[in-house]
Amino acid sequence: MGTPAFARTILDALLGRPDPVVGVVCQPDRPRGRGLAVQPPAVKGLAVERGLPVLQPARVRDPDFLDALRALAPDLIVVAAYGRILPRAILDLPPQGCINVHASILPRHRGAAPIAHAILAGDAITGVCIMRMVEELDAGDVLLVRETPIRGDDTTGSLTERLADLGGAALGEAIDGLRAGTIHAVPQPAAGVTFAPRVERDDARLDWVRSAAALERLVRAMHPAPVAWTTVGGKTLRVHRAEVAPEATGAPPGSVVRADRQGLEVATGGDRLRLLEVQLEGKRRMDASTFLAGNRLTPGTQLGDGG
């Protein structure tokens, strides 16, 4: 049971094992992209390629869906970024239970967006947990943990790919360990619980009162979607890449302090943020120098609420 690209990688890892995959559950096809054409989830594409049955319930409590799931008679259900809380009727269905591939080191960052929140928090290390599923959100006992450092240039996109590969390998190890009786579930500690709710567009707004370091992490955490943004001249300006320019300034947060061949720099609540790749509303993504060649910004121009 899974939906996005992260789950596709997990499914691909399962398909490379001797255990047969009897079916795939993912969310319904949805409109995506500029044209809002209806597109299938990433997991569905791989499942169809491999000739697997695919179930796409609008509601996981739907009786017809539950009947179809029972008909597949799974011994074990693996969940990876499915996007829905599973009811007791599903958790109790397979004889070996339900296990989840979660992209954080639990109990830190329970929830829908653990990868983005790990970058936002400035965590040095993250990882994947294979855990037993319970009705409480990401609170089940942990079977296996694998860690990886968060690099200084990691975005949610790059870190998701790495954690998906790590999760696929860890999942196979956990399944083998369960079969051999060499892995045992360990309760999560009560201390250190944090939550990572779904990231929305408003979460990607650059609040220039924050430090440049925090804003640079936000740019990476919001990439590839929904992409960090601010406003200038009443238009949305998306920021795809940025870096900290460690130079203090007395200018108001959000004001442009440099806009020349040496860069596009904005005052923050601490140091400056150098914008490296931007995209003005209705335009293509471009580097800062190309943007400045076609858009006159002068020191003192206010970005954000004043822009």
Secondary structure, DSSP 8 states (H G I E B T S, - for coil): -B-SHHHHHHHHHHHTSSS----EE----EEETTTTEEE--HHHHHHHHTT--EE--S-TT-HHHHHHHHHH--S-EEEBS--S---HHHHTSSTT-EEEEESS-TTTTBSS-HHHHHHHTT-SEEEEEEEE--SSTT-S-EEEEEEEE--TT--HHHHHHHHHHHHHHHHHHHHHHHHHT----B---STT--B-----GGGGB--TTS-HHHHHHHHHHTTTTT-EEEEETTEEEEEEEEEEE-----S-TTBEEEEETTEEEEE-SSSEEEEEEEEETTS--EEHHHHHHHS---TT-B-GGG-
